[in-house]
Structures are given as structure tokens and as C-alpha cells.
Amino acid sequence: MNTTDDAVRAIVRPLLEGRLWMKLLGVMLMISGALQVLSLIGILWAWVPIWLGVLLFQAAAAAQDAAASGRVDAAIRATDKLRLFFMIQGILLLIALILFGAFFLLGGAALLAGLAGMANA
């Protein structure tokens, strides 16, 4: 047992303790994606939550492997899967905020046009 193994185990310990929650969220995301496939329009983006769920499962498995073996590459794989998960979530949130802002502006413009039309009537 060398110090590198102990350091890896100490670093991945929080991930190991949270692996149940990562797996639970992964299952929920996969179920969400499967339900979205059932709708015609949802089939276009249903792969995203399924992919996110798979990433969480892979991160949990890599964290468990890193804690058991003390291997640095498994710890790197676990944190890289989490990095990708949060990066995709951030991109999706940014897209949602941009779309919300666009719809808000378009709705505000439509409201003003409706009020102007009522004033001219």
C-alpha cells in the first residue's frame, strides 16, 4: 500500500459516498429519456437525458473502482465523466435561458402590439 493509493482513495471518497445518489439520478434521467421517446416531438432530444444517466453510472462505477484499487486512471475517469455531465447540463441550461429570453422578448413585443392595436380601435 503506497501513498498514491491512499491519496486516490481519499480524493474519491466523496464520490464513493455519493455513488448511490449518482446512480439514482442516472436511473431517473434514463426513465425520463425513455418516457420522452414515447412522444413524437420528445424523440428528438430524448437521447440527452439517457446519455446523462449513462455518464452518471459510469462516474459511479469508476469512483468505486478507484476506491477499491487506488488507481489514478480510474479516479481521472470518474472525475472526467462528472466534468462532462456538468458541462452538458450547463450548456443545456444556457440554451434554455436563451430560449426563455427570446420567448419573453417576443411575447412582450406581441403584448405591446396588441395594446397598440386596442388603442387604435
C-alpha positions in Angstrom: 0.0 0.0 0.0 1.7 3.2 -1.1 0.8 6.8 -0.5 -0.5 7.3 -4.1 -3.2 4.6 -3.5 -4.1 6.3 -0.2 -4.3 9.7 -1.8 -6.5 8.4 -4.6 -8.8 6.7 -2.1 -9.0 9.9 -0.1 -9.8 12.0 -3.1 -12.6 9.7 -4.5 -14.1 9.1 -1.1 -16.8 11.8 -1.5 -17.7 10.4 -4.9 -17.8 6.9 -3.4 -20.1 8.0 -0.7 -22.4 9.7 -3.2 -22.5 6.9 -5.7 -26.0 5.8 -4.6 -27.3 9.3 -5.5 -25.4 9.4 -8.8 -27.0 6.0 -9.7 -30.4 7.1 -8.6 -30.2 10.3 -10.6 -28.9 8.3 -13.5 -31.9 5.9 -13.4 -34.3 8.9 -13.2 -32.7 10.5 -16.2 -32.8 7.3 -18.2 -36.5 6.8 -17.3 -37.2 10.5 -18.3 -35.5 9.9 -21.6 -37.4 6.7 -22.2 -40.7 8.5 -21.5 -39.8 11.3 -23.8 -39.2 8.8 -26.6 -42.9 7.9 -26.3 -43.9 11.4 -27.6 -43.3 12.3 -31.2 -41.5 15.6 -30.5 -39.7 14.3 -27.5 -37.9 11.7 -29.6 -35.7 14.5 -30.9 -33.9 15.1 -27.6 -34.7 12.0 -25.6 -31.1 10.8 -26.1 -29.7 13.6 -23.9 -31.1 12.5 -20.6 -30.3 8.9 -21.4 -26.7 9.9 -22.1 -26.5 11.9 -18.9 -27.8 9.0 -16.9 -25.2 6.7 -18.5 -22.5 9.2 -17.7 -23.5 9.2 -14.0 -23.5 5.4 -13.9 -20.0 5.4 -15.4 -18.8 8.0 -12.9 -20.1 6.0 -10.0 -18.5 2.8 -11.3 -15.2 4.5 -11.9 -15.3 6.0 -8.4 -15.9 2.6 -6.9 -13.1 1.1 -9.0 -10.7 3.9 -8.0 -11.6 3.5 -4.3 -11.1 -0.3 -4.5 -7.9 -0.3 -6.5 -6.3 3.1 -5.7 -5.6 3.6 -9.4 -5.2 7.1 -10.6 -6.6 6.4 -14.0 -9.9 5.3 -12.5 -10.1 8.4 -10.4 -9.4 10.5 -13.5 -12.1 8.6 -15.5 -14.6 9.3 -12.7 -14.0 13.0 -12.5 -13.9 13.3 -16.2 -17.3 11.7 -16.5 -18.6 14.1 -13.9 -17.0 17.1 -15.8 -18.7 16.0 -19.0 -22.1 15.6 -17.1 -21.9 19.1 -15.7 -20.7 20.6 -18.9 -23.6 19.2 -20.8 -26.0 20.4 -18.0 -24.5 23.9 -18.2 -24.9 24.0 -22.0 -28.5 22.9 -21.8 -29.3 25.4 -19.1 -27.7 28.2 -21.2 -29.8 27.2 -24.2 -32.9 27.1 -22.1 -32.2 30.6 -20.7 -31.6 32.0 -24.2 -34.8 30.5 -25.5 -36.7 31.8 -22.5 -35.3 35.2 -23.0 -36.2 35.1 -26.7 -39.8 34.0 -26.0 -40.1 36.6 -23.3 -39.0 39.3 -25.7 -41.3 38.0 -28.4 -44.2 37.8 -26.0 -43.5 41.3 -24.8 -43.4 42.6 -28.3 -46.7 40.8 -29.1 -48.3 42.3 -25.9 -47.2 45.8 -26.9 -48.5 45.3 -30.5 -51.9 44.0 -29.1 -52.1 47.0 -26.8 -51.3 49.4 -29.6 -54.0 47.7 -31.7 -56.5 48.1 -29.0 -55.6 51.8 -28.6 -56.2 52.4 -32.3 -59.6 50.7 -32.3 
